[in-house]
Amino acid sequence: MADSDCQDSQARVHAAAGELYQIAALMIGDESQAIELVEKVVDQAAIDPCAEADDSVEAARQALIESAVLRLRQADPNAFDVPTLHGQAGGHCIEDDDLSSAGISSSQIASMVRGPERSRLRDWLNKLPVAQRAIFVERAILGWDNTTAAASLSKAGGSNWQPRQVSELFRLALCSLATSLVHAAAAQA
């Protein structure tokens, strides 16, 4: 490609690296480890800064998630064992496993990830069990469906995750987030 075709290449690469960093920081909970992980993934990824399609960036996202899950699993070998959820499916405070059921929009999540509430979101995520945190990032931040998230966790987490299990843990996370937001709003009032 001609140089003029790639004028925005640096901006695209920086934007992709910034997004990967945000994802890694939410997944791992440690900023220095997130930077290290992003550097590793970007070094290994074939992100073509001149490409029109986002295929290489999506591949980098998936590689980042897999690397983050592997790292978290090394720190806690049982973190991604598939949990037994005894009858919890009917006892959730959220009726469905999407953000709107918790009264949260995609734009609110995006604002929390990139805006002034970023540290509060990270603090909340760090209180979740590791697998639930990974599921929340995959579903709410990346917009993956239950099947894609289950496949990702199964591949890197070493257990056989099913979409239903991902859905149940995501609903639990949404309940927790909704409760956290209600308490934060009440404290501000």
N, C-alpha and C positions, 0 to 999 in steps of 0.2 A: 504494500500500500504506500501511497505517497505520503510525505510528511504532513501535508495539509489535511489528509484524512484522519490523522491521529493527533490533531491539535489539542483535543481534550483528554488525551490518554493519561496524563499525569493526574488530572482531576478525577478520572474514573478509577484509577488505581488507588488513589488516596481515599476516595469514598468507599471503595470495596474494603480496604484495610480498616477503615474506621468502623464500618459495620461489623466486620469480623471481630474486631476488638470488643465492641459492645456485647456481641453474642458470647464471646469467650469469657468476659468479665462476669456476665450474668450466670453462665454455666458453672464456672470454677469458683467465683467469689473472691479471687485474689488478682489484683491488677497486674502485678509483676509476672505472675504465671500466665495471665491472659496475653500479655505482650509476647512472652516467649513462645506461647502456643501459636499465636497469629504469625509470628515470624517464621516458624517452622512450616506452617501450612502454606503461607505465601511462597516460601522458597520451593516447596514441592509442587505447588499448583502451577498450572500452565495458564495463567490469566493473561489473555491477549488484550492489551490495552486498546487495540485498534478494532477489536471485534464489535459488531453491532449487537449481537445476542448476549444474553446474560448467562449462557450455558456454563462458561468457565467460572463465573462468580458463584453460581448455584453449586457446582462441583466443589468449589472451595468451602462453601457453607457446610456441605455434607461432610467433607473431610475434617473440617474444624469440629463439628459435633462428634464425629467418631473419635477424634483425638482427645477431645475433652472427656468423653465418657470413659475412654481407656485410662486416662490420667486419674479420673475420680475413682475408677474401679481399682487402680493400683493402690491408691491411698486407703480405700476401704473395699476389700475384696467381696463383701456381701452387699454392697450398696445397690447393686442392680439385680439382686435376686427378686424374682417375681413375688410380690406379696400376696398373701391370702386375704381376700377382702370378704369377710363373713357378713353377708347381708347388708353391707354398707351402701350398695347401689340405691336402695330405696330410701335411705336415711340422709341423703344429701340435702343441703339447703338450696342447691341449684338443681333445677329440673332437667336441664340439658347441658351438654358439654361444649357450649360456646360462650364467648365473652359476653354477648348481649344478655344471656340468661343471668349473668352476675351483675348486670347493670353497668357494664364496662364496654366502651367502644374501642375499636382498633386505634383510633386517633389518640385516645387517652393512654393506651399502652405505649404507643410511639412517643408520646410526650413524656411518659414516665421513664422510658429508656434513654431519651436524649435530653430531657429537660432538667429543671431544678429538682424534680422528685426522684432523680436517678438513684441517689444514695438511699432514700427510703425504700425504693423497690429492691435494691440490692440487699439491704438489711433484711427485708421481709423474705426474699428468696433464700438467703443464707440460713434462715430458721427452718426451712422446709427440709424434709428428708432428701437426700441426694437424687434419687430416681425421680421424685416428684418435681424437684427443681428442673431437672433435665426435660421432663415432659412439659412443664409449663413453658420453658423457653422454646421448645420445638413447636408446641401448639400455638401459644399466644404471640410469640415474637416472630417466629419463622412462618407461621400460618400452615404448618403441616397438618395433615389429617391423622386420625388415630392409626391407620394402617401404616403410613409412612413412618410415624414416630415409633410404632411397635417394631417395625423392621430395623430401624436404626438402633434401637436399644438392644434388640436381639443380636445384631451383628457385633456391636462393640461391647455390649454389657455381658455377654456370655450366657444369657438366659433366654428362654423362649417366651417372649412377650406377645400378648394377643391384643388386638385393638380394643376389646372390652376393658381390659385391665388398664390400658392407657387412658381410656375415657373416664373410668372411675377415679383414677388418681388425679386427672386433670380437674374433674368436678370438685374433688376435695381441695385442690389448690385454689380454685375459683372461690369456693366458700371462704377459705382463709383470707384471700385477697379482699373480697367484698367486706368481710368483717373488719379487716384492718383499715380499709378506706372509711368505713362508717365511724370507727373509733377515732380516726385522725380528724374527720370532719367535726365530730362532736367535741374534740379537744380544742379545735380552732374556734368553735362557736362560743 
